[in-house]
Amino acid sequence: MTLYPVIMCGGAGTRLWPASRPSRPKQFIALAGNRSLFQETVLRAAPLAVDGGCLVVVGGVDHKAWIMAQLDQVGVDAQILLEPEGRDSAAAMAAAAVWTHGRDPAGINVFIASDHHIPDHEGFRAAVTAAADGAREARIVTLGVKPTEPSSAYGYIAPTGRGLGPIAAFVEKPDQEMARRYIRDGYLWNSGNFIASSEVLLAEMKAHAPAVASAVRAAVATAGRGSVAVLGDAFRQAPKVSIDYAVMEKTRLASVLEVDFSWSDLGAWDAIAASGEGEIGGHIFEDAEGCLARAADGMLVAAIGVRNLAIIAEPDAVLVCDLSRSQDVKRIVERIRLSSPQHMDFARRPDEALAAGALRLREWLRFKALPLWSALGQGEDGAFAESLALDGRRVETPRRARVQARQIYVFAQAGLMGWEGPWARAVRTGLASLDADFLRDDGLMRTLLCAENRPLDETVMIYDQAFLLLALATALKAGIGDGDVHARGVAIRDALVMRATPNGGLREAGGRPFQSNAHMHLFEAALAWEEVSDDPAWRDLADRVAGLACTTFIDPVSGRLREVFDETWAPAPGDEGRLIEPGHQFEWSWLLARYAKSRGNEATMVAAQRLYVAGREGVNERHLVAVNALNGDGSVRNARARLWPQTEWLKSALIMARESSGRDRAAYLDDASAALRALWLYLTPAGLWRDTRLQDGSFIEEPAPASSLYHIVLAFTQLAESAPVSGEDRGPAMALR
């Protein structure tokens, strides 16, 4: 049987105020050394997850950032299950057991408190290994610590004998006199650590706490996929009860293993002082003995002629406490709750709201990006730059046809949204330059020119022609073009359709002839032409590509969209066939949702929603950025994060919100806000951007690619269209004028 250690991140640590508060409870604070208690627990528990096991962390959604950051700091991966609200230990343990049982029905869970101090890691793991033998025999084993002193801070366990054996009784925290009697009678401290097979624990939960079991099963069933999963709303319905009351005091399977390693729950400042490692920050003592001082960054604690005090200084609150009265800090906290509630938690700077971020993006486009790229980013001959250095210099490199077409689209769309800059000149001269430099004799575009405008690659790519179609349709919608443009669009479309394979898919030129990506942009172009043309062939083309997406490109089981196929349109062998790009999941989701809305097609809308979920798997939950690539099983292939997937996440979240209601809509809008904040990480004040973000949050120093402006403008367009969803008044506030 394989071990699945589960770190339980509940507990508020109110007796450790003002350092421990709801948004940063004690498990995430360095109280006994340089690492937090949670990190020490991770390092103690992770080696148990061998032979296919997995470390599991159960915590609250409000603590996701702490959990992910601190796991990353110690270099340990884990499956994270986030509770929408705390429902005590029984529900938390049940969630981990349900998850484990779904992965490995024979798996044994090791439930470990995240906020205990156990310096002997090897001794702890040896005890767990011994307890696992009992778990294999269908016992639920808890670790009972041999007391070192009578303490009223802990609960006690009455064993029936030494070693691993049944439990005679659980008792609550006693007074000092009763604690002395318990120690004399051989009682053990209740450590709150449990070892049991997931199957046995769930069976006992079903027998003794059925409401907990049923609510948690429903919550896990509706949890998100991936390494960070938020439990479903059913979790809120689980009775709020501890595992001791729910199961351990009722089951006949309870056992205890006596252990003799050093253990403390570090629940109060006297325990921190006793550890000898709790001091942090600057302090000066003069004739001060037996004192504990902790000072936040930038603060200094000074004390003269005092004894046995805890002096805890945070920027907004200071505690001075006799160490012998540490347990009474909880009483002070209750008074603070009534008289000064703002000091119950740290002040937190709120995230930028969606509407505020959208208005900021409007100003950035209007006054920075569009003026810059219509001037420095376009030559006098109308040719658009491939990229600009971050100081605004034009970088002379080969020019791609797709970039010229994208930039024509950008300025036509800006004109449609009311930008008062020279959008019409940019579109007209851009079209003229494209026709002069990129157009072949057959009316299609070559792929690439050198910096001196000589052809480098005559290949006709469907991808490139799709962007030309999009540019022509958008220019026509903006009032630039005539009947000749309609005829030109039809000619390009018909030439591309000639490349159809027997199943209707189009064969792309180049190294990946059977791919979904070229179809995606052709789909986008067909939808744009539907808005400006009565030709039914555009509608037919959109229907055809949507059908291919739903029947061929999207895996029917996982809902993920594949990128590369073989000549039969089955996923290509090897790594190429397993490639999943989160940005494309979002981009297809957005397009299919638009299409489904226009056709009243519920099945396609469901496919779009599943694609959103697939894209969401690729959002790094710590940094909240969409990464470049996943594998077919959802694992990360490329953890770097380019700019464009952030815009696609934003567009998709917004359109999903528009088609949703209630909690689903609120969740999509939260995602849209996060995606917009992610986009802002890349943008510079001058109207440029960084393109590639590394895992550590830094960026590759490279010129800003012009191709990204297409993505940014499309994202802003969706923001403008979604203004009523986000609660803003649609009008000048969301237009480029």
Summary of the structure (lengths in Angstrom):
residues: 737
radius of gyration: 31.0
end to end distance: 65.6
largest distance: 99.2
contacts: 2590
relative contact order: 0.08
helix: 46%
strand: 18%
